[in-house]
Amino acid sequence: MTEIAAFARVKRPVVSTWRRRHRDFPAAVSENSGRPLFDGVQVAEWLIASGLGNADPTDLRSELALFGVIALRERFTPWQLVETLGSLLCLRRLDRGRPLTDGTNGPLGDAEAESALWSAVLRRAERIDAEDDFVLRELRSLDATAAPLARLAEDLVEAAYDERGAYEWLLAARSRLGLDSLAADAVAPELRRLLTQLTDIRVRLEHGESLTIADPHASTGDLLVALLDDTEDRENVKVLAADLDERLARITCRRLLLAGVSELDLDVQTGPDLEERLADPDLVVTQLPYRPGEDRSVFAALAEIERAADLLRPGCTAIVLGPADALVDALKDTEASRLRSALLRSNVVESVIALPGGVLPFRPGYRPALWTLTRGPVPEAEGKVLLADISSEQLTTDVRMRLAEDVLLWRAEGFRALDGHDPRYGRVVPVADLDRAFGGALTPPAPPASAIWSDEVTERPALIAEAEARLERATADARAYEGEQGSYRGGVLRRVGLLPPRTTLGKLITGRRVTRLPGHRVDDRHLAPDGHHAVLGPEEITGKWPVGVRRIDRLVLATGYDRVALTEPGDVVYTLTPRLGLYVDHDGFSVVAFPARVLRVNPDAARPLTPRVLAAVLGAARGTSRSPSAVRAARRMEDYQLPDLDPDEVLRFDALLAETERRERLLRAQIDALAEARRLTVAGLADGTLTLADPLAPLINRT
């Protein structure tokens, strides 16, 4: 059932609920150590027919085929599965889409039929790939026991509609197959899109150019396939690739062939050097192989960049992803500093970009950086380098688009003082300045000009003056209130005699002094910042998000949530997840989002409470926290003990709480205004756009 949850992209308890509520849910076919096992085809058909779950029907079919592949890990190694299935898919493509099982008959599992099927596959491979460029050795390495893989390959093709989609699905599941080493250097999707955007491959091909793309460290070909995904014009693309590992090189070769590159336009080599036998590269895109920090050589990384630069002809571009300690950080090694300075002086370095950590998901502690190289830049860019730094940003779509625009406009226009584009994430720096700072860090020397001259920066003095005015008004309001009401005095005395009797929230609910109401499940897609009703969930109640940030439109609420009841003024909204949180909704008309719930005080009870008092005593109840290792709280909300105060004492307590709330609002207004003025002042002084007036200047001017 855990696998069904992953299959349907839901949480594990949802599957148990389906099994309990839906009588047509597939029955278990067997058990394994007490766990029920289900027929995958039946589960997939039930999910498609019922429409439940969060997976598309196409994804369900592909997942079903992948589950069949994963189930064979006991008979084949992960490498054998990836290599053999990839070879079978490639053989099918080379044979113009002819099914692998074509011309073979016999029941599944029959030894004679399996042997005949595999023999037919081998004969086709020997005929089509006689020189063993793509598939022959992988298929010859197995015997007839691999015949089920041919049928699985057909299932993958049927689910993905073609051999290429089937192979990409298979490689996307390499970690699930146990090949973490193949996924360890995979980059995040947004970084992959950034690299593709920086190549400008689509525009180049639209102009009718024929492109030769090269990757001297291809690994499994992820970057090359990402570039090919960005264009439909693959007939005008040639690919050069190399890798030290022959198995990875052959995986890349099959992958590129399935991606639509012609056999005659494809040259994948094994070895440390990329030989330009097919054509001279127009575009080089590569990711330097990862090395642990203690074994990493800064000089070796820079030498690899130098090799990539040597592949470029005039007008050609290279994009190199590597370690930040070699590409961006200050260098201590003299030899490495000389090499980096030589690369900068060679007028081939176009931009240097410091990237955020985490863009290589399997290596979260690795800090990457990016160099773009251009042989023969535009005259306006000669002798200059664009230094950009997004290491403190999250690589979102907006950040990616703006950064790519910075680099592409710099490549096309160079430096134009009057009407040029101001980079949003960097500065254009003369190479001579970098050469003088021998071995210095390649980071922007100042904030981007666009940030300094933005409306937010130019309006800072006015915004600071406005915050200071709000502070003066808030201070005056607090003093006026203090003058009217006097200093704060709670009138608290030590109780003499018996303590008040104890009760529990459960008893208050049973006695109808308090009513408990459920929260509602609200789809996040229906939330908006400008809706009519505030949404109160655990995030708002615990103070993680301000109240009012999440809202829902009244029309959406009426059409999609006909059973939702709004809160009334004075309702106490509470949550136990992730910890106890209480919030008194004085305004009402809000939507409470599950797992938050509502406590509503009954004012007509014999011993009534007020919302403020109820929230205060519940928040002070003993034993409400939970151990970090605990799954749930130590006791239920109904078991929380609280004092059963006399009605007169409840009223005095409520008045005291209301008074503290009023004074807190007055103080909060001062704190918020002061914090805003401080934030703007610090930001202006930090980026150099503001300065402070000399307090003695007025006295000097008067004298």
C-alpha positions as CSV (number, residue, x, y, z in Angstrom):
1,M,0.0,0.0,0.0
2,T,3.0,2.3,0.5
3,E,3.9,1.7,-3.2
4,I,0.3,2.4,-4.2
5,A,0.5,5.8,-2.4
6,A,3.7,6.6,-4.3
7,F,2.0,5.3,-7.4
8,A,-1.0,7.6,-7.0
9,R,1.0,10.5,-5.5
10,V,-0.9,10.6,-2.3
11,K,-0.1,10.1,1.4
12,R,-0.1,6.5,2.8
13,P,-3.3,6.9,5.0
14,V,-5.3,7.9,1.8
15,V,-4.8,4.4,0.4
16,S,-6.2,2.8,3.6
17,T,-9.2,5.2,3.3
18,W,-9.8,4.2,-0.3
19,R,-9.6,0.5,0.6
20,R,-12.2,1.0,3.4
21,R,-14.6,3.2,1.6
22,H,-14.6,1.9,-1.9
23,R,-15.9,-1.6,-2.4
24,D,-14.5,-1.9,-5.9
25,F,-10.9,-1.3,-4.7
26,P,-8.8,-4.2,-6.0
27,A,-8.4,-7.1,-3.6
28,A,-5.0,-8.2,-2.4
29,V,-3.6,-11.1,-4.4
30,S,-1.1,-12.3,-1.8
31,E,0.9,-11.3,1.3
32,N,4.5,-10.7,2.1
33,S,5.4,-10.8,5.8
34,G,1.9,-9.8,6.6
35,R,1.7,-7.0,4.1
36,P,-1.0,-7.3,1.4
37,L,0.3,-7.2,-2.2
38,F,-1.9,-6.0,-5.1
39,D,-2.0,-6.5,-8.8
40,G,-0.4,-3.4,-10.4
41,V,-2.6,-3.5,-13.5
42,Q,-5.7,-3.7,-11.4
43,V,-4.6,-0.8,-9.2
44,A,-3.8,1.3,-12.3
45,E,-7.1,0.6,-14.0
46,W,-9.0,1.4,-10.8
47,L,-7.2,4.7,-10.3
48,I,-7.9,5.7,-13.9
49,A,-11.6,4.6,-13.8
50,S,-12.2,6.3,-10.4
51,G,-10.3,9.5,-11.1
52,L,-8.8,9.4,-7.6
53,G,-5.2,10.3,-6.8
54,N,-3.0,13.0,-8.2
55,A,-1.3,11.1,-11.1
56,D,-2.2,11.5,-14.8
57,P,-3.3,8.3,-16.6
58,T,-0.1,8.5,-18.8
59,D,2.0,8.7,-15.7
60,L,0.2,5.8,-14.1
61,R,1.0,3.6,-17.2
62,S,4.7,4.6,-17.1
63,E,4.9,4.1,-13.4
64,L,3.3,0.6,-13.8
65,A,6.0,-0.3,-16.4
66,L,8.7,1.1,-14.1
67,F,7.4,-1.0,-11.2
68,G,7.8,-4.0,-13.4
69,V,11.4,-3.0,-14.1
70,I,12.2,-2.4,-10.4
71,A,10.7,-5.8,-9.5
72,L,13.5,-7.4,-11.6
73,R,16.3,-6.1,-9.4
74,E,16.6,-9.5,-7.7
75,R,17.4,-11.1,-11.1
76,F,19.5,-8.3,-12.7
77,T,21.9,-5.7,-11.4
78,P,20.8,-2.0,-11.8
79,W,23.5,-1.5,-14.4
80,Q,22.2,-4.5,-16.4
81,L,18.6,-3.1,-16.3
82,V,19.6,0.4,-17.5
83,E,22.1,-0.8,-20.1
84,T,20.0,-3.7,-21.4
85,L,16.6,-1.8,-21.5
86,G,18.4,1.2,-23.1
87,S,19.9,-1.1,-25.7
88,L,16.6,-2.8,-26.5
89,L,14.9,0.6,-26.9
90,C,17.7,1.8,-29.1
91,L,17.5,-1.4,-31.2
92,R,13.8,-0.8,-31.7
93,R,14.5,2.7,-33.0
94,L,17.3,1.5,-35.3
95,D,14.9,-1.1,-36.7
96,R,12.4,1.8,-37.5
97,G,10.1,1.0,-34.6
98,R,9.5,-2.6,-35.3
99,P,8.4,-4.3,-32.0
100,L,11.0,-6.4,-30.2
101,T,8.5,-9.2,-29.8
102,D,7.4,-9.2,-33.5
103,G,7.3,-12.7,-35.0
104,T,7.7,-14.5,-31.7
105,N,4.9,-16.4,-30.0
106,G,4.5,-18.5,-26.8
107,P,3.2,-18.1,-23.3
108,L,4.9,-15.8,-20.8
109,G,7.5,-17.7,-18.8
110,D,7.8,-20.6,-21.3
111,A,11.5,-21.4,-21.5
112,E,11.4,-22.4,-25.2
113,A,9.5,-19.2,-26.1
114,E,11.8,-17.0,-24.0
115,S,14.9,-18.5,-25.7
116,A,13.4,-18.0,-29.2
117,L,12.6,-14.4,-28.3
118,W,16.1,-13.6,-27.1
119,S,17.7,-15.4,-30.0
120,A,15.6,-13.3,-32.4
121,V,16.6,-10.1,-30.6
122,L,20.3,-11.0,-30.8
123,R,20.0,-11.7,-34.6
124,R,18.5,-8.3,-35.1
125,A,21.2,-6.7,-33.1
126,E,24.0,-8.5,-35.1
127,R,22.3,-7.4,-38.3
128,I,21.6,-3.8,-37.5
129,D,24.6,-3.0,-35.2
130,A,27.3,-5.2,-36.6
131,E,30.1,-2.8,-35.6
132,D,28.8,-2.6,-32.0
133,D,28.3,1.2,-32.0
134,F,25.2,1.2,-29.8
135,V,23.7,-2.1,-28.5
136,L,25.4,-5.3,-29.5
137,R,27.8,-6.0,-26.5
138,E,25.2,-5.2,-23.9
139,L,22.7,-7.6,-25.4
140,R,25.3,-10.3,-25.9
141,S,26.3,-10.1,-22.2
142,L,23.0,-11.7,-21.2
143,D,21.3,-15.0,-22.0
144,A,17.7,-16.0,-22.6
145,T,16.8,-15.1,-19.0
146,A,16.7,-11.5,-20.2
147,A,13.8,-12.1,-22.5
148,P,11.3,-10.5,-20.0
149,L,13.2,-7.3,-20.5
150,A,12.2,-7.2,-24.1
151,R,8.5,-7.4,-23.1
152,L,9.1,-4.7,-20.5
153,A,10.7,-2.5,-23.1
154,E,7.6,-2.8,-25.2
155,D,5.4,-1.9,-22.2
156,L,7.5,1.2,-21.7
157,V,7.2,2.2,-25.3
158,E,3.4,1.7,-25.2
159,A,3.2,3.9,-22.1
160,A,5.5,6.6,-23.4
161,Y,4.4,6.4,-27.1
162,D,8.0,6.2,-28.4
163,E,11.4,4.8,-27.5
164,R,12.9,8.2,-26.5
165,G,10.2,8.9,-23.9
166,A,10.6,5.4,-22.6
167,Y,14.3,5.8,-22.2
168,E,14.0,9.2,-20.5
169,W,11.5,7.7,-18.0
170,L,13.9,4.9,-17.3
171,L,16.8,7.3,-16.6
172,A,14.6,9.5,-14.5
173,A,14.1,6.5,-12.2
174,R,17.8,5.6,-11.9
175,S,17.8,6.4,-8.2
176,R,14.9,4.1,-7.6
177,L,16.7,1.4,-9.5
178,G,19.7,1.8,-7.1
179,L,22.0,3.7,-9.4
180,D,22.5,6.8,-7.2
181,S,25.9,7.3,-8.8
182,L,24.2,8.2,-12.1
183,A,22.0,10.8,-10.4
184,A,24.6,12.3,-8.0
185,D,25.7,15.0,-10.4
186,A,22.2,15.9,-11.8
187,V,21.4,19.6,-11.7
188,A,18.1,21.1,-10.6
189,P,15.6,21.8,-13.3
190,E,15.9,25.6,-13.1
191,L,19.7,25.4,-13.4
192,R,19.3,23.1,-16.4
193,R,16.9,25.6,-18.0
194,L,19.4,28.5,-17.2
195,L,22.2,26.6,-19.0
196,T,19.9,26.0,-22.0
197,Q,18.8,29.6,-22.1
198,L,22.4,30.9,-22.0
199,T,23.3,28.9,-25.1
200,D,20.6,30.7,-27.1
201,I,20.4,27.5,-29.2
202,R,16.8,28.0,-30.4
203,V,17.6,31.4,-31.9
204,R,20.8,30.2,-33.5
205,L,18.9,27.3,-35.2
206,E,16.0,29.6,-36.3
207,H,18.5,31.6,-38.3
208,G,19.3,28.6,-40.3
209,E,22.6,27.8,-38.8
210,S,24.0,24.3,-38.5
211,L,25.3,23.8,-35.0
212,T,27.9,21.4,-33.5
213,I,27.4,21.0,-29.8
214,A,30.2,19.5,-27.6
215,D,30.5,18.2,-24.1
216,P,33.9,16.9,-23.0
217,H,32.5,15.6,-19.7
218,A,29.1,14.2,-20.8
219,S,28.5,11.7,-18.1
220,T,24.9,10.4,-18.9
221,G,24.3,13.3,-21.4
222,D,21.8,15.2,-19.2
223,L,23.0,18.7,-20.4
224,L,23.1,17.7,-24.1
225,V,19.6,16.2,-24.0
226,A,18.3,19.4,-22.3
227,L,19.7,21.4,-25.2
228,L,18.0,19.1,-27.7
229,D,14.8,19.4,-25.8
230,D,14.8,23.1,-26.5
231,T,14.6,22.7,-30.2
232,E,12.7,20.7,-32.8
233,D,15.3,21.3,-35.5
234,R,17.6,18.4,-34.7
235,E,18.5,17.7,-38.3
236,N,20.9,20.7,-38.2
237,V,22.6,19.6,-35.0
238,K,25.8,17.6,-34.7
239,V,27.0,16.4,-31.3
240,L,30.5,15.7,-30.0
241,A,30.8,14.1,-26.5
242,A,33.3,12.3,-24.4
243,D,33.5,10.6,-21.0
244,L,36.2,8.6,-19.1
245,D,33.7,5.8,-18.3
246,E,32.9,3.7,-21.4
247,R,29.6,2.6,-20.0
248,L,28.5,6.2,-19.5
249,A,29.7,7.1,-23.0
250,R,27.6,4.4,-24.5
251,I,24.5,5.4,-22.4
252,T,25.0,9.0,-23.7
253,C,25.4,7.7,-27.3
254,R,22.1,5.7,-27.1
255,R,20.3,8.6,-25.4
256,L,21.3,11.1,-28.1
257,L,20.4,8.7,-30.9
258,L,16.9,8.3,-29.4
259,A,16.7,12.1,-28.9
260,G,16.8,12.5,-32.7
261,V,20.4,13.0,-33.6
262,S,21.4,11.2,-36.8
263,E,24.0,8.4,-36.5
264,L,26.2,10.3,-39.0
265,D,26.0,13.5,-36.8
266,L,27.0,11.8,-33.6
267,D,30.4,11.1,-32.2
268,V,30.6,10.0,-28.6
269,Q,34.2,9.1,-27.4
270,T,35.8,7.4,-24.5
271,G,38.7,9.2,-22.9
272,P,40.0,12.3,-21.2
273,D,40.3,14.4,-24.4
274,L,37.6,15.4,-26.9
275,E,38.9,14.9,-30.4
276,E,37.3,17.1,-33.0
277,R,36.9,14.4,-35.6
278,L,33.3,15.1,-36.7
279,A,33.4,18.9,-36.8
280,D,34.7,22.0,-34.9
281,P,32.3,22.8,-32.1
282,D,30.1,26.0,-32.2
283,L,28.8,25.5,-28.7
284,V,30.4,23.8,-25.7
285,V,28.3,23.0,-22.6
286,T,29.9,21.0,-19.8
287,Q,29.8,20.3,-16.1
288,L,33.2,19.6,-14.5
289,P,33.3,16.2,-12.7
290,Y,32.6,16.5,-9.0
291,R,35.6,16.0,-6.6
292,P,35.4,16.0,-2.8
293,G,36.7,19.2,-1.2
294,E,39.8,17.5,0.3
295,D,40.7,16.0,-3.2
296,R,39.7,19.0,-5.3
297,S,42.4,20.8,-7.3
298,V,41.7,24.4,-8.1
299,F,44.4,24.3,-10.8
300,A,42.9,21.2,-12.4
301,A,39.4,22.8,-12.6
302,L,40.9,26.0,-14.3
303,A,42.9,23.8,-16.7
304,E,39.6,22.1,-17.8
305,I,38.1,25.5,-18.5
306,E,41.2,26.4,-20.5
307,R,40.6,23.2,-22.5
308,A,37.0,24.2,-23.2
309,A,38.2,27.6,-24.3
310,D,40.7,26.0,-26.7
311,L,37.8,24.2,-28.5
312,L,36.2,27.5,-29.4
313,R,36.4,29.2,-32.8
314,P,35.6,33.0,-33.3
315,G,32.0,33.7,-32.5
316,C,31.5,30.4,-30.6
317,T,30.4,30.1,-26.9
318,A,31.2,27.8,-24.0
319,I,29.3,27.3,-20.7
320,V,31.2,25.6,-17.9
321,L,29.7,24.6,-14.6
322,G,32.3,24.0,-11.9
323,P,33.3,24.5,-8.2
324,A,33.0,28.0,-6.8
325,D,36.3,27.7,-4.9
326,A,38.1,27.6,-8.3
327,L,35.8,29.8,-10.5
328,V,34.8,32.6,-8.1
329,D,36.6,32.5,-4.7
330,A,39.8,34.2,-3.8
331,L,42.8,31.9,-4.7
332,K,45.8,31.2,-2.4
333,D,47.7,29.1,-4.9
334,T,50.0,31.2,-7.1
335,E,50.0,28.8,-10.0
336,A,46.2,28.7,-10.0
337,S,46.0,32.5,-9.7
338,R,48.3,32.9,-12.7
339,L,46.2,30.5,-14.8
340,R,42.9,32.3,-13.9
341,S,44.5,35.7,-14.7
342,A,45.7,34.4,-18.0
343,L,42.2,33.2,-18.9
344,L,40.8,36.6,-18.0
345,R,43.4,38.4,-20.1
346,S,42.8,36.2,-23.1
347,N,39.6,38.1,-23.7
348,V,37.5,34.9,-23.8
349,V,35.8,35.1,-20.4
350,E,32.3,36.6,-21.0
351,S,30.7,36.3,-17.5
352,V,31.4,34.7,-14.1
353,I,28.3,33.8,-12.1
354,A,28.2,32.6,-8.5
355,L,25.3,30.2,-8.1
356,P,23.3,29.3,-5.0
357,G,23.9,26.1,-3.1
358,G,21.5,23.3,-3.5
359,V,21.2,23.5,-7.3
360,L,22.8,20.0,-7.4
361,P,20.2,18.3,-5.2
362,F,22.3,15.2,-4.4
363,R,25.2,17.5,-3.3
364,P,23.6,20.2,-1.1
365,G,27.0,21.3,0.4
366,Y,28.6,21.8,-3.0
367,R,28.9,25.5,-4.1
368,P,28.8,25.7,-7.9
369,A,29.6,28.6,-10.2
370,L,29.3,29.2,-13.9
371,W,31.6,30.7,-16.5
372,T,30.5,31.7,-20.0
373,L,33.2,32.0,-22.6
374,T,33.0,33.7,-26.0
375,R,35.7,33.7,-28.6
376,G,35.7,37.1,-30.3
377,P,33.2,39.1,-28.3
378,V,31.6,42.3,-29.6
379,P,33.9,45.4,-29.4
380,E,32.0,47.0,-26.6
381,A,32.7,43.9,-24.4
382,E,36.4,43.6,-25.0
383,G,38.6,43.9,-22.0
384,K,35.6,43.6,-19.6
385,V,33.8,40.8,-17.7
386,L,30.3,40.6,-16.3
387,L,30.5,39.5,-12.7
388,A,27.2,38.3,-11.3
389,D,26.3,36.9,-7.9
390,I,23.0,35.1,-7.1
391,S,24.5,32.9,-4.4
392,S,22.1,34.3,-1.8
393,E,19.0,34.0,-4.1
394,Q,16.8,31.1,-4.7
395,L,17.0,30.1,-8.4
396,T,13.4,30.7,-9.3
397,T,12.0,31.2,-12.8
398,D,12.0,35.0,-12.4
399,V,15.6,35.0,-11.2
400,R,16.6,32.7,-14.0
401,M,14.9,34.8,-16.7
402,R,16.5,38.1,-15.4
403,L,20.0,36.5,-15.1
404,A,19.8,35.0,-18.6
405,E,18.7,38.4,-20.0
406,D,21.7,40.0,-18.3
407,V,24.2,37.6,-19.9
408,L,22.5,37.5,-23.4
409,L,22.3,41.3,-23.7
410,W,25.9,41.6,-22.5
411,R,26.9,39.1,-25.2
412,A,25.0,41.0,-27.9
413,E,25.6,44.6,-26.9
414,G,28.6,44.8,-24.5
415,F,29.0,47.9,-22.4
416,R,26.9,51.0,-23.5
417,A,27.1,53.8,-21.0
418,L,24.1,55.8,-22.1
419,D,21.4,53.5,-23.4
420,G,22.7,50.0,-22.4
421,H,21.1,47.4,-20.2
422,D,22.0,47.6,-16.5
423,P,22.5,44.1,-15.2
424,R,20.1,43.1,-12.4
425,Y,22.5,40.8,-10.6
426,G,26.0,42.0,-11.4
427,R,28.6,44.6,-12.5
428,V,30.7,45.0,-15.6
429,V,34.3,45.1,-14.4
430,P,37.5,45.8,-16.5
431,V,39.8,42.9,-16.7
432,A,42.7,45.2,-15.8
433,D,41.1,45.7,-12.4
434,L,40.8,42.0,-11.8
435,D,44.3,41.4,-13.0
436,R,45.6,44.0,-10.5
437,A,43.8,42.2,-7.7
438,F,45.9,39.1,-8.4
439,G,44.0,36.0,-7.2
440,G,41.1,38.1,-5.8
441,A,37.5,36.9,-5.6
442,L,35.5,37.3,-8.9
443,T,32.5,38.9,-7.2
444,P,30.7,42.2,-8.1
445,P,32.6,45.0,-6.3
446,A,29.3,46.9,-5.6
447,P,25.5,46.4,-5.9
448,P,24.1,46.4,-9.4
449,A,23.5,49.8,-10.8
450,S,19.9,48.9,-11.4
451,A,19.5,48.2,-7.7
452,I,21.1,51.5,-6.7
453,W,18.9,53.6,-9.0
454,S,15.6,51.7,-8.5
455,D,12.5,53.4,-7.2
456,E,12.8,51.7,-3.9
457,V,16.3,53.1,-3.4
458,T,15.6,56.7,-4.6
459,E,12.4,56.9,-2.4
460,R,14.2,55.7,0.7
461,P,14.6,59.2,2.3
462,A,10.9,59.9,1.9
463,L,10.0,56.5,3.2
464,I,12.2,57.0,6.2
465,A,10.6,60.4,6.9
466,E,7.2,58.8,6.7
467,A,8.2,56.0,9.2
468,E,9.6,58.7,11.5
469,A,6.3,60.6,11.3
470,R,4.3,57.4,12.1
471,L,6.6,56.9,15.1
472,E,5.9,60.4,16.4
473,R,2.1,59.9,16.0
474,A,2.2,56.5,17.7
475,T,4.3,57.9,20.5
476,A,1.8,60.8,20.9
477,D,-1.2,58.4,20.9
478,A,0.5,56.3,23.6
479,R,1.2,59.3,25.8
480,A,-2.4,60.6,25.4
481,Y,-3.8,57.2,26.4
482,E,-1.4,57.1,29.3
483,G,-2.6,60.5,30.4
484,E,-6.2,59.4,30.2
485,Q,-6.0,56.0,31.8
486,G,-2.9,56.4,33.9
487,S,-0.1,53.9,34.4
488,Y,-0.8,50.2,33.9
489,R,-2.0,48.6,37.1
490,G,-3.4,45.0,36.9
491,G,-4.7,45.0,40.5
492,V,-3.3,41.5,41.1
493,L,-3.3,40.2,44.6
494,R,-2.2,36.9,46.2
495,R,-5.3,34.6,46.6
496,V,-6.2,33.7,50.2
497,G,-8.2,30.6,51.0
498,L,-9.2,27.8,48.7
499,L,-8.0,27.6,45.1
500,P,-10.7,27.8,42.4
501,P,-12.1,24.4,41.4
502,R,-10.5,22.7,38.3
503,T,-12.3,21.6,35.2
504,T,-11.4,20.4,31.7
505,L,-12.2,21.6,28.3
506,G,-14.0,18.3,27.7
507,K,-16.4,19.1,30.6
508,L,-17.0,22.6,29.3
509,I,-17.9,21.1,25.9
510,T,-20.2,18.5,27.5
511,G,-21.8,21.2,29.7
512,R,-22.4,23.3,26.5
513,R,-20.5,26.2,28.0
514,V,-18.2,25.8,24.9
515,T,-18.9,24.4,21.5
516,R,-16.2,22.9,19.3
517,L,-16.5,23.2,15.5
518,P,-14.4,21.6,12.9
519,G,-12.0,23.2,10.4
520,H,-12.3,22.8,6.7
521,R,-10.0,21.4,4.0
522,V,-9.2,24.3,1.6
523,D,-7.4,23.8,-1.7
524,D,-4.3,26.0,-1.8
525,R,-5.1,26.8,-5.5
526,H,-8.2,28.7,-4.3
527,L,-6.3,31.0,-2.0
528,A,-5.3,34.5,-3.1
529,P,-4.0,37.6,-1.3
530,D,-7.0,39.8,-2.3
531,G,-9.9,37.5,-1.3
532,H,-12.9,38.5,0.8
533,H,-12.4,36.1,3.7
534,A,-9.2,35.6,5.7
535,V,-8.1,32.0,6.0
536,L,-6.9,30.9,9.5
537,G,-4.7,27.8,9.6
538,P,-1.9,26.5,11.8
539,E,0.5,29.0,10.1
540,E,-1.5,32.0,11.1
541,I,-2.4,30.8,14.6
542,T,1.2,30.0,15.5
543,G,2.5,33.3,14.1
544,K,4.4,31.8,11.2
545,W,2.4,34.0,8.8
546,P,0.5,37.2,9.5
547,V,-3.3,36.9,9.6
548,G,-4.8,38.0,6.3
549,V,-2.0,36.9,4.0
550,R,-4.1,34.0,2.8
551,R,-7.6,34.8,1.7
552,I,-10.4,33.3,-0.3
553,D,-12.9,34.9,-2.6
554,R,-16.5,34.7,-1.5
555,L,-17.7,33.4,-4.9
556,V,-15.1,30.6,-4.8
557,L,-16.2,29.8,-1.3
558,A,-19.9,29.6,-2.3
559,T,-19.4,27.5,-5.4
560,G,-16.8,25.1,-4.1
561,Y,-17.3,24.9,-0.4
562,D,-21.0,24.8,0.3
563,R,-20.6,23.3,3.8
564,V,-18.1,25.8,5.1
565,A,-19.3,27.9,8.0
566,L,-17.5,31.3,8.7
567,T,-16.3,32.2,12.2
568,E,-18.3,34.5,14.4
569,P,-16.8,37.5,16.2
570,G,-15.1,36.2,19.4
571,D,-14.4,32.6,18.2
572,V,-11.2,31.0,19.6
573,V,-9.3,29.3,16.7
574,Y,-6.8,26.7,17.9
575,T,-4.4,24.1,16.5
576,L,-2.2,21.3,18.0
577,T,0.0,21.0,14.9
578,P,2.9,21.6,15.0
579,R,2.3,22.9,18.5
580,L,-0.5,24.4,20.6
581,G,-1.6,27.8,19.1
582,L,-4.6,29.9,20.1
583,Y,-6.1,33.0,18.3
584,V,-9.1,35.0,19.2
585,D,-10.9,36.1,16.0
586,H,-12.5,39.3,17.2
587,D,-13.7,40.3,13.7
588,G,-15.1,37.0,12.6
589,F,-16.2,36.0,9.0
590,S,-13.0,34.0,8.5
591,V,-12.5,30.5,7.2
592,V,-10.7,28.0,9.5
593,A,-8.5,25.6,7.6
594,F,-8.0,22.1,8.9
595,P,-6.3,20.9,11.1
596,A,-7.2,24.1,13.0
597,R,-10.5,24.0,14.8
598,V,-12.9,26.5,16.5
599,L,-14.0,26.9,20.2
600,R,-17.2,29.0,20.5
601,V,-18.1,30.4,23.9
602,N,-21.8,30.1,24.9
603,P,-22.7,33.5,26.5
604,D,-26.0,32.2,27.9
605,A,-24.4,29.4,30.0
606,A,-24.9,29.5,33.8
607,R,-21.2,30.2,34.4
608,P,-20.2,31.9,31.1
609,L,-16.6,32.4,29.9
610,T,-15.3,35.0,27.5
611,P,-13.1,34.2,24.5
612,R,-10.1,36.1,25.8
613,V,-10.2,34.3,29.2
614,L,-10.7,30.9,27.5
615,A,-7.8,31.4,25.2
616,A,-5.6,32.7,28.1
617,V,-6.2,29.8,30.5
618,L,-5.9,27.2,27.7
619,G,-2.6,28.7,26.6
620,A,-1.3,28.5,30.2
621,A,-2.5,24.8,30.8
622,R,0.1,22.3,31.9
623,G,1.4,19.5,29.7
624,T,0.4,21.1,26.4
625,S,3.9,20.7,24.7
626,R,5.2,17.6,23.1
627,S,8.6,15.9,23.0
628,P,10.5,16.4,19.8
629,S,10.5,12.6,19.2
630,A,6.7,12.3,19.8
631,V,4.3,11.8,17.0
632,R,1.4,13.5,18.9
633,A,0.8,15.6,22.0
634,A,1.0,14.0,25.4
635,R,-2.8,14.5,26.0
636,R,-5.9,15.4,24.1
637,M,-7.2,18.9,24.0
638,E,-10.3,17.8,25.9
639,D,-8.1,16.8,28.8
640,Y,-6.5,20.2,29.3
641,Q,-7.2,21.4,32.9
642,L,-8.1,25.0,33.6
643,P,-9.6,26.9,36.6
644,D,-13.3,27.3,36.8
645,L,-13.4,31.0,37.7
646,D,-16.4,32.8,39.2
647,P,-18.3,35.0,36.7
648,D,-17.2,38.2,38.4
649,E,-13.6,37.1,38.3
650,V,-14.0,36.2,34.6
651,L,-15.3,39.7,33.9
652,R,-12.4,41.3,35.7
653,F,-9.9,39.0,34.0
654,D,-11.4,39.8,30.6
655,A,-11.1,43.6,31.3
656,L,-7.5,43.2,32.2
657,L,-6.8,41.2,29.0
658,A,-8.5,43.8,26.9
659,E,-6.5,46.6,28.5
660,T,-3.2,44.7,27.9
661,E,-4.3,44.2,24.2
662,R,-4.9,48.0,23.8
663,R,-1.6,48.9,25.3
664,E,0.2,46.2,23.2
665,R,-1.3,47.7,20.0
666,L,-0.1,51.2,20.9
667,L,3.4,49.9,21.7
668,R,3.4,47.7,18.5
669,A,2.6,50.7,16.4
670,Q,5.8,52.4,17.8
671,I,7.9,49.3,17.4
672,D,6.8,48.7,13.7
673,A,7.5,52.3,12.7
674,L,10.9,52.3,14.4
675,A,11.8,48.9,12.8
676,E,10.8,50.2,9.4
677,A,12.9,53.4,9.8
678,R,15.8,51.3,11.0
679,R,15.6,48.8,8.2
680,L,15.5,51.4,5.5
681,T,18.4,53.4,7.0
682,V,20.6,50.3,7.4
683,A,19.9,49.2,3.9
684,G,20.8,52.6,2.5
685,L,24.0,52.9,4.5
686,A,25.0,49.4,3.6
687,D,24.7,49.9,-0.2
688,G,26.2,53.4,0.0
689,T,23.2,55.3,-1.3
690,L,22.5,57.1,2.0
691,T,24.6,59.0,4.5
692,L,24.0,60.6,7.9
693,A,23.9,64.4,8.6
694,D,26.4,65.8,10.9
695,P,24.5,66.7,14.2
696,L,26.9,69.7,14.7
697,A,26.3,71.1,11.2
698,P,23.4,73.4,12.3
699,L,25.5,74.9,15.2
700,I,28.4,75.5,12.8
701,N,26.2,77.2,10.3
702,R,24.7,79.5,13.0
703,T,28.2,80.6,14.1
